[in-house]
C-alpha cells in the first residue's frame, strides 16, 4: 500500500514538472512571436552630419514603415524596412537640423526626434549650460556623465555649471577626499574640453556640527569658514578645468539658507574668507558672488555696504521669468547699482541660472518660468541668450539645464532640459527643439560680436551681430511672454545690402526664404525668432 501511494506521488510530481516545462516553453514561444512594443535602441540621436544618421531598432512586430518629417512637419521621405532587433533605418536626411521620424509596425507607432548638428570647433563660452553630474544620485541615474557629456559638447557648449558638495568631500573634519562621481566629472570635462563654473555648496553639519545644524546652513564661525575654504581648494586642486567659483547657491532664499545669516552683509563675510583663502592658492580662479534667487537689489546693496565688492571678481544672479524684459530690467538695475556704488565701474555679471520648463503644470507655487510646448522653449532659449548677449555687463549666461531631470510632464522641475530622458521605447536621450535651437545659435554666432539692437516697430526687435569682415547676422522676433499664444506675426521692413547673399532661416536652422533681393524687403516676423544671414556670394 505504501509503495502504491509513493508511486502515485511520483507520477503526480512528474506530471506537474512536465506541465511547468510545457508552460514555460509556451511562454517563451509567445514572447518570441510577440516581442515587446516597437522601440529604438540607438545609442545617440545627436549626429554630427546627415550621412551619419542611423536609427537602430529594438523590438518590432513585422516590417517597420517610416516617415521622415522636417521640424515644420513637411514630409521629406518614407520607406519600409524588415524590422527585427538590431535592424537599422538610414533615412535620407537632407541637411543639418531637427527632424522627427515616425515609425510603425503592424501593432505600434513611435515618434523619435533626431538632430544633426555639426560641432563647432570653437564656440563662445558666454553660452553655458547647467549640469547635475556633481550630484551622486543624479550621476548614477538621470545624469550618467558618459552618456550626457557628449550630447552637450556636441551642441557646442564649452562651459558647464556644476557642483561637488562639501559633505561629499569632507566626511571627517580635516580629511578631504574627492568622491568617485566627482572625479569622473572632472575627467569628462577635461576630455570634452569643457571649463566649469563650480558652485560651492552647501554646508557640512557632519564635520562641523557645532557651526552648521543642517546641510542648508552656511558656515558662520571662523573654523567653519576655514573648512569651507579648504573644501573649495581641494576641489580646485583636483580639477584644473574650474576657472570660476560661485560662493553658495541662493544664499538670500530661505529654502537654500536656513540659518539666521541670510543678509547681504552676512554673506559678504563668507565671500571675503573665500576670496582670501582661494586666491592665495589659486590666484587665477575668479570668485563669483551673489548667485541669488532673483535679483534682490536691497540684498546686493547690503552686500556692497559690507565691502563685498572688494572680494568679488564677478557677480551672479538667477534670471527665471515669464518674459525676457523682466530679466533684462533686473540685470540692468543690478549693473546700475554696482556702478553707482563702485565709482562708475561695473562688475561682470553671470546670469548663472535661467531657462524655461515645457510642462503641463498649473501649480501656483514653484518656478514661474513655464511654457506649454517644446517649440516655445526653443523660442525662449534664443531670446534669452541673444538678449543677454547684447548686455555689455553680462559676461556669461547659463541655461538651466542640459537634460530633463525626470519624465513627469506635470512636474515643472522635470522639464527644463535640452534633451528628454530615455524611456522604455526610446533608450537614448532625445533632443528637444531647444537643443536644436542652442546648437544652431552657437554655430550662427561663432566668430560674430554684438553690434546693435534696433526696434522695427510693432514690438519687433532686431539684434545685429558682425564678423571681422563686416558680414552681418541678424536675429529678429516680436516681443511677447514666452508662453504667449495670442500674438501674431507683424510685417516689418529690413534692409538687404548689396554685395551679399542674404537668406532667412528658422530658430533651428530650417530655410525659410531662398534669398532676399538687395534693397528694402518686407518680411513677416512672429514671436519665434528668425535669422537673416549674410554671406559673400560664391566667386
Helices and strands as residue ranges (DSSP letters): H 2-33, E 46-47, G 50-52, E 55-56, E 64-70, E 75-81, E 88-89, E 97-104, E 109-116, E 127-130, H 136-139, H 145-155, E 159-163, H 166-169, H 180-191, E 195-200, H 222-238, E 242-247, H 264-279, E 286-292, H 297-305, G 308-311, E 314-318, H 324-341, E 348-354, E 357-358, E 370-371, H 374-389, E 394-399, G 412-414, H 433-444, E 449-457, E 460-466, E 472-478, E 490-496, E 500-505, E 511-516, E 519-525, E 530-536
